[in-house]
Amino acid sequence: MYQRLTDLGIPTVITRDTDRTLTREERIGTALNSFGRNSDVILISNHINAGGGEGAEIVYALRNSPTLAQMAIDNIGAAGQKIRKIYQRRLPENPSQDYYYIIRDTNPLQSLLVEYGFIDNANDANKLRKNLNSYVEGVVKAIADYSNVPYSPPSSTPVVNDQVYTVQKGDTLYSIARRYNISVADLKSINNLTGDGLSVGQKLYLVPLQDDIIPSNTITYTVQRGDSLSKIASLYNTTVKEIKSLNNLIGDVLQVGQQLVIPILEENGDDMVPEVDGYQEYIVQPGDSLSRIATLFNTNIDDIKSLNGLTSNIILVGQVLKIPNRVDDGNNFDQYEEYTVQKGDSLWKIAKEYNLSVDDIVDFNGLTSFNLKIGDILKIPTTAGTSNDVYIVQNGDSLWSIARKFNVTVDELKNKNGLTSNLLSIGQELIIP
């Protein structure tokens, strides 16, 4: 969390960077002396819970509003963790005071105590082992959004040695998958393998890599019928070797529908490429959303998605989008419904309710801050796509690969489709939340 906040340019102090016990006075002193006694200072006290429960919960100060706590818990939930609650706890002998000293004695800071899960619950312990970084990233994003600081996901995910396997003589995908308790389908999906062949010395990832490791100067390309590596390399002015290296390919065989990460060249620092055949091309920039781009070019989200073959609103920095050339026909991204801000609302909460991003609402309403007042009227765009997508399971698919493709969690997929196991069948229809 400290490193991520620092990466985002948010001034941050950590109470300790080694495994040592701090006194109560040391904790409080660091908190109050780092940036002064100011209500704009945020304190996050990170914990793992115990006591037999399940899920994440956040305690916030009596002196603070629930907005930041709600944004953080929503993000943790979006990362796949069960949400318990956000709440305040009072000192029994003095109900006007907070129960926890880390909150009580850091007045007037905005102080949160975050419990990411229960270590003595088997399901939570497994989730924490696999997903804790994702839960923490949710809190980081909440802090950035709440503080009106531009947010960008991690640029890389460090891989430790025991997450990478070097292929030995006699190895097969089945033997490796069985040894490390992973399915062959997931092993192939994680490593972008289209066949079963392996070579001695080849490196295989054993755990899913976050989407964030994709370099910013790349785009994601979906293989079309008739494509070849040389054809794609020529199209994007790169080499077959670079594409194979970036995608961990050991052969030249491609499958229709396969997704490849393609390096792109930045030309003269310009974002725009000359107009081609009724459309112009735009390179996605940090902070962009489909709604922002649609508004910028006087078009709508559905037309951009259709022209680019997009199945969701997710776009990547550096991705090249085709933008239709059109004039205002009076029917561009101007459909909306009105929403009256209620007590306890936040932009994050409202965006989640309508299946939008915060950027969608901010851009559409021309907001200059994330602060809302009860009674404010917001325009909620209805052309941003609030219906669920349906995906038909293909040969080689797994719940994990589908979840990664649509930027959702496996648990969200299972819950949405009433699945009780990870087994899928070819041709099965899945609702994408």
C-alpha positions in Angstrom: 0.0 0.0 0.0 2.8 2.4 0.9 4.6 1.8 -2.4 1.3 2.1 -4.5 0.3 5.4 -2.8 3.9 6.7 -3.4 3.7 5.6 -7.0 0.5 7.7 -7.4 2.2 10.8 -6.0 0.3 10.8 -2.8 2.6 11.9 0.1 2.7 8.9 2.4 4.4 7.9 5.6 4.6 4.3 6.9 4.8 3.6 10.7 7.3 0.8 10.3 9.1 -1.0 7.4 10.6 -3.9 9.5 9.0 -6.6 11.6 9.2 -4.8 15.0 6.7 -4.1 17.7 5.7 -0.4 18.1 4.5 1.1 21.3 1.2 2.9 21.3 3.0 6.2 21.7 5.2 5.5 18.6 2.2 4.7 16.4 0.2 7.8 17.5 3.3 10.0 17.3 4.1 9.0 13.8 0.5 9.5 12.7 0.2 13.0 14.2 3.6 14.3 13.4 4.0 13.3 9.8 1.6 15.8 8.2 0.3 17.7 11.2 -3.1 17.5 13.0 -5.3 18.1 10.0 -8.6 16.6 9.1 -7.4 16.3 5.5 -4.9 13.6 6.6 -6.0 10.0 6.1 -4.8 7.2 8.4 -5.2 3.6 7.4 -4.7 0.9 10.0 -4.4 -2.4 8.2 -5.4 -5.6 10.0 -6.3 -9.3 9.5 -9.3 -10.3 11.7 -9.9 -13.3 13.9 -12.9 -14.7 15.8 -14.6 -17.1 13.3 -16.4 -14.6 11.0 -16.0 -14.1 7.3 -15.4 -11.2 5.0 -14.0 -7.6 5.2 -15.2 -4.8 7.5 -14.0 -1.3 8.2 -14.3 0.8 11.3 -14.4 4.6 10.8 -14.2 7.5 13.3 -17.2 9.0 15.0 -15.9 12.4 13.8 -15.9 11.3 10.1 -18.4 10.7 7.4 -18.8 7.1 6.0 -17.9 8.1 2.5 -14.3 6.9 2.3 -15.0 3.8 4.3 -17.9 2.9 1.9 -15.7 3.5 -1.2 -13.0 1.3 0.3 -15.3 -1.6 1.3 -17.0 -1.4 -2.1 -13.6 -1.8 -3.9 -12.6 -4.7 -1.6 -15.9 -6.4 -2.5 -15.3 -5.7 -6.2 -12.0 -7.6 -5.8 -14.0 -10.7 -4.8 -14.1 -10.5 -1.0 -17.3 -10.9 1.0 -18.4 -7.6 2.5 -19.5 -7.6 6.2 -20.1 -3.9 7.1 -18.7 -0.5 7.8 -19.4 0.8 11.3 -18.4 3.0 14.2 -17.6 1.6 17.6 -17.9 3.6 20.9 -16.0 3.3 24.1 -18.3 1.7 26.7 -17.2 4.0 29.5 -17.4 7.1 27.4 -19.8 6.7 24.4 -18.6 10.0 23.0 -15.2 8.5 22.2 -14.1 5.9 19.7 -13.4 2.4 21.0 -10.0 1.8 19.2 -7.2 4.0 20.4 -5.7 4.2 16.9 -8.9 6.0 15.8 -9.6 7.8 19.1 -6.1 9.3 19.7 -5.5 10.4 16.2 -8.2 13.1 16.2 -8.8 15.1 13.9 -7.3 12.8 11.2 -9.7 10.8 9.0 -8.9 7.4 10.5 -10.0 4.0 9.2 -9.3 0.5 10.7 -9.5 -2.0 7.8 -10.0 -5.7 8.5 -9.4 -7.6 5.2 -10.7 -11.0 6.4 -10.6 -13.6 9.1 -7.4 -15.7 9.4 -9.3 -18.4 11.4 -11.9 -18.9 8.7 -10.6 -21.4 6.0 -12.4 -19.7 3.1 -11.1 -16.3 4.1 -7.6 -17.6 4.8 -7.5 -19.0 1.3 -8.8 -15.7 -0.2 -6.2 -13.7 1.8 -3.4 -15.9 0.6 -4.4 -15.5 -3.1 -6.0 -12.0 -3.3 -4.8 -9.8 -0.4 -2.9 -7.5 -2.9 -6.1 -7.0 -4.9 -8.0 -6.1 -1.7 -5.3 -3.6 -0.7 -5.3 -2.1 -4.2 -9.0 -1.5 -3.7 -8.3 0.7 -0.6 -5.5 2.5 -2.6 -8.0 3.3 -5.4 -10.6 4.5 -2.9 -8.0 6.9 -1.3 -7.0 8.3 -4.7 -10.6 8.7 -5.9 -11.7 10.3 -2.6 -8.7 12.7 -2.7 -9.3 13.5 -6.4 -5.9 12.2 -7.4 -5.7 10.6 -10.8 -5.6 6.8 -10.4 -3.7 4.3 -12.5 -3.3 0.6 -11.8 0.1 -1.0 -11.0 2.5 -1.0 -13.9 3.9 -4.3 -13.0 3.4 -7.3 -10.7 6.5 -8.7 -9.1 6.8 -12.5 -9.6 8.5 -14.5 -6.9 10.6 -17.5 -7.7 8.0 -20.1 -6.4 5.4 -18.7 -8.8 7.5 -19.6 -11.9 8.4 -23.1 -13.0 11.2 -24.0 -15.4 10.3 -26.9 -17.7 12.4 -30.0 -17.2 13.1 -33.0 -19.4 10.1 -35.3 -19.4 7.6 -32.7 -18.2 4.1 -32.4 -19.6 1.4 -29.9 -19.0 -0.5 -32.5 -17.1 2.3 -33.5 -14.8 3.1 -29.9 -14.0 -0.6 -29.0 -13.5 -1.0 -32.0 -11.2 2.2 -31.2 -9.2 1.1 -27.7 -8.5 -2.7 -28.3 -8.0 -3.8 -26.3 -11.1 -5.9 -27.4 -14.1 -4.2 -27.8 -17.5 -6.7 -25.3 -18.9 -5.7 -22.7 -16.4 -2.0 -23.4 -16.9 -2.4 -22.8 -20.6 -4.6 -19.7 -20.1 -2.2 -18.1 -17.6 0.7 -18.7 -20.0 -1.2 -17.9 -23.3 -0.5 -21.4 -24.6 -2.5 -22.7 -27.6 -1.0 -26.2 -27.8 0.3 -28.8 -25.4 4.0 -28.7 -26.5 6.7 -27.6 -24.1 10.4 -27.1 -24.4 13.1 -27.7 -21.8 14.0 -24.5 -20.0 10.7 -22.8 -20.9 9.3 -20.6 -18.0 5.7 -21.2 -16.9 3.8 -19.0 -14.6 1.9 -21.0 -11.9 -0.4 -18.2 -10.7 -2.6 -15.8 -12.5 -0.9 -12.5 -13.4 -2.8 -9.3 -12.9 -4.0 -7.5 -16.0 -1.9 -4.6 -14.7 1.4 -6.2 -15.9 0.5 -5.4 -19.5 2.9 -2.5 -20.5 1.3 0.8 -21.3 2.8 0.9 -24.8 0.8 -2.1 -26.0 -2.7 -3.0 -27.2 -4.7 -6.2 -26.9 -5.5 -7.7 -30.3 -8.0 -10.5 -31.0 -6.9 -12.9 -33.7 -9.2 -13.0 -36.7 -9.7 -15.7 -39.4 -6.8 -15.6 -41.8 -4.4 -13.9 -39.4 -0.8 -15.0 -39.0 2.0 -13.7 -36.7 3.8 -12.1 -39.7 0.6 -10.4 -40.9 -0.1 -9.0 -37.4 3.5 -7.9 -37.0 3.4 -6.1 -40.3 0.1 -4.5 -39.5 1.5 -3.0 -36.3 5.0 -2.3 -37.5 6.7 -4.8 -35.1 8.4 -8.2 -35.4 7.2 -11.8 -35.0 9.9 -12.3 -32.4 8.6 -9.3 -30.3 5.0 -10.6 -30.4 6.1 -14.2 -29.4 8.3 -12.9 -26.6 5.6 -10.6 -25.2 3.0 -13.4 -25.3 5.1 -16.3 -24.2 4.5 -18.2 -27.5 6.8 -21.1 -28.5 5.2 -21.8 -31.9 3.6 -19.8 -34.7 0.1 -21.4 -34.6 -2.7 -19.0 -33.7 -6.4 -19.6 -32.9 -9.3 -17.4 -34.0 -10.4 -15.4 -30.9 -7.0 -15.7 -29.2 -5.9 -12.5 -27.5 -2.4 -11.1 -28.1 -0.6 -8.3 -26.5 1.0 -6.2 -29.3 3.7 -3.5 -28.9 2.9 -0.2 -30.5 5.1 2.7 -31.5 4.5 6.2 -30.4 4.8 8.6 -33.3 5.9 12.1 -32.5 4.0 12.0 -29.2 0.7 12.5 -31.1 -2.4 10.8 -29.8 -4.2 11.0 -33.2 -3.5 9.0 -36.3 -4.7 10.3 -39.7 -8.3 9.5 -40.7 -8.8 6.2 -42.5 -11.9 4.9 -44.3 -14.6 6.8 -42.5 -13.0 6.7 -39.0 -10.1 8.1 -37.2 -7.8 6.3 -34.7 -7.2 7.4 -31.1 -4.6 6.1 -28.7 -6.1 5.7 -25.2 -4.5 7.9 -22.6 -4.3 7.6 -18.8 -7.6 8.6 -17.2 -9.6 7.9 -20.4 -13.0 6.1 -20.4 -15.3 5.2 -23.3 -17.7 7.9 -22.2 -15.0 10.6 -22.1 -13.8 9.6 -25.6 -17.3 9.4 -27.0 -18.0 12.9 -25.6 -14.7 14.2 -27.0 -15.5 13.0 -30.5 -19.2 13.7 -30.5 -20.2 10.0 -30.8 -21.6 7.4 -28.5 -20.2 4.4 -26.6 -22.2 1.8 -28.5 -20.8 3.0 -31.9 -17.2 2.9 -30.6 -17.7 -0.6 -29.1 -19.4 -1.9 -32.3 -16.6 -0.5 -34.6 -13.9 -2.0 -32.4 -15.5 -5.3 -31.6 -15.5 -4.5 -27.9 -17.7 -6.7 -25.6 -17.2 -4.5 -22.5 -16.4 -0.9 -21.5 -12.9 -1.9 -20.4 -10.1 -0.1 -22.3 -6.3 -0.1 -21.8 -3.8 2.8 -21.9 -2.1 2.6 -25.3 -5.0 0.8 -26.9 -5.8 2.0 -30.4 -9.5 2.7 -30.9 -11.3 3.4 -34.2 -13.6 6.5 -33.8 -16.4 6.9 -36.3 -16.5 10.2 -38.1 -20.0 11.6 -37.7 -21.9 14.8 -37.2 -24.2 15.5 -34.3 -27.5 13.9 -35.2 -29.2 14.9 -31.9 -29.0 11.3 -30.6 -25.4 11.1 -29.3 -24.9 10.2 -25.7 -27.6 12.6 -24.5 -30.0 10.0 -23.0 -30.1 10.0 -19.3 -32.1 9.6 -16.2 -32.0 11.9 -13.2 -30.9 10.8 -9.7 -31.3 12.7 -6.5 -28.4 12.3 -4.1 -29.4 10.7 -0.8 -27.8 10.6 2.6 -24.7 8.3 2.6 -24.3 8.4 -1.2 -21.0 8.7 -2.9 -20.0 8.8 -6.6 -18.5 5.4 -6.2 -21.7 3.9 -4.7 -23.9 5.5 -7.3 -21.6 4.4 -10.2 -21.6 0.8 -8.9 -25.4 0.8 -8.6 -25.8 1.8 -12.2 -22.9 -0.4 -13.5 -20.9 2.7 -14.6 -17.5 4.1 -13.7 -17.0 7.2 -11.6 -15.5 8.8 -14.7 -18.8 8.2 -16.6 -20.8 10.2 -14.1 -18.2 12.9 -13.6 -17.7 13.5 -17.3 -21.4 13.4 -18.1 -22.3 15.9 -15.4 -19.2 18.1 -15.8 -18.2 17.7 -12.2 -15.0 19.3 -10.9 -14.9 17.4 -7.6 -16.1 14.1 -6.1 -18.0 15.9 -3.3 -21.8 15.5 -3.3 -24.5 17.2 -1.3 -27.8 15.7 -0.4 -30.4 16.8 -2.9 -28.0 17.3 -5.8 -29.4 16.1 -9.1 -27.1 13.9 -11.2 -27.7 12.9 -14.8 -27.1 9.1 -15.1 -26.2 8.2 -18.8 -28.3 5.4 -20.1 -26.3 4.7 -23.2 -23.3 3.5 -21.3 -24.6 0.0 -21.2 -26.2 -1.3 -18.0 -27.3 -4.8 -19.3 -25.3 -7.9 -18.7 -23.3 -9.5 -21.5 -23.8 -13.2 -22.3 -20.7 -15.2 -23.1 -20.7 -18.7 -24.8 -18.0 -21.0 -23.4 -15.3 -22.0 -25.9 -12.9 -24.9 -26.1 -10.1 -24.3 -23.6 -12.0 -21.8 -21.5 -12.0 -21.8 -17.7 -13.8 -19.7 -15.2 -10.5 -17.9 -14.4 -9.7 -17.1 -18.0 -13.3 -15.8 -18.6 -13.2 -13.7 -15.5 -9.9 -12.2 -16.5 -11.2 -11.4 -20.0 -14.1 -9.5 -18.7 -12.3 -7.9 -15.6 -14.6 -9.6 -13.0 -13.8 -12.2 -10.3 -14.5 -15.9 -10.5 -16.8 -15.6 -7.4 -18.8 -12.9 -9.2 -19.2 -15.2 -12.2 -20.2 -18.2 -10.1 -22.7 -16.1 -8.1 -24.3 -14.5 -11.1 -24.8 -17.8 -12.8 -25.6 -19.9 -9.8 -22.6 -22.2 -10.3 -21.5 -24.5 -7.4 -18.3 -25.7 -9.1 -15.6 -24.6 -11.5 -16.7 -27.0 -14.2 -17.8 -25.6 -17.6 -19.1 -27.2 -20.8 -18.5 -26.0 -24.4 -21.4 -24.0 -25.6 -22.6 -23.1 -22.1 -24.0 -19.6 -21.8 -22.6 -17.4 -18.9 -24.0 -14.1 -17.8 -21.2 -11.6 -17.3 -21.9 -9.2 -14.4 
